[in-house]
Amino acid sequence: MAKAANTLERTILQAAAIHPRVGALYRFNGGVFGPRRVRACPNGWPDLAGWMRDGRALLVEVKAATDYAMPHQVEFLDEAKAAGAVAGIARSVDDFLKLVEG
């Protein structure tokens, strides 16, 4: 992850910690690990995951201003939204706030 996205991710986590609608939000290290290639999360799993205080899942893919989401990431977020989750891409803290404030 690029430094800009990493800094943005930390800032979003700080905003989530004090937002009245967010129950919890955590950083997930997805991908494949080790010599046996164990997948930690499903393909497309976002950078941040947690829940809203109303019980809905909260899934956030963090992207720097010039980065783009891969098709499998967009598909995962679209499927999550269709199932009732609050899910989307955040390129700024404002994007994150718009996402959680609906």
Residue, then its C-alpha position, 0 to 999 in steps of 0.5 A: m500500500a502506498k504511503a498516502a493510502n496508508t496515512l489516509e487509512r489511519t486517519i479514517l480509523q481515527a474518524a471512525a473511532i469517534h463517529p457516533r454511527v460506527g460501532a467498530l472498524y478494523r484494518f484487515n491484512g488480506g491476501v495470501f501468506g506463507p509457503r502454503r499460500v493460505r488466503a486470509c480473506p476472500n478475494g476483493w476483501p476491503d482494507l477496513a471492515g467492521w460494523m455500524r451501530d445499527g448492526r449493518a456491516l461496514l466495509v471500506e476500500v481505501k484508495a489514494a487519489t490516483d489509485y483505482a479499485m480493481p474489478h474484483q474489489v468493486e464487485f465485492l463491495d457491490e455484492a456487500k451493498a446489495a446484501g445490506a452492508v454499508a460499503g464503498i471506496a474512500r479516497s478521503v475522510d470526507d468520502f468515508l463520512k459520506l459513506v457512513e452518514g448515508 
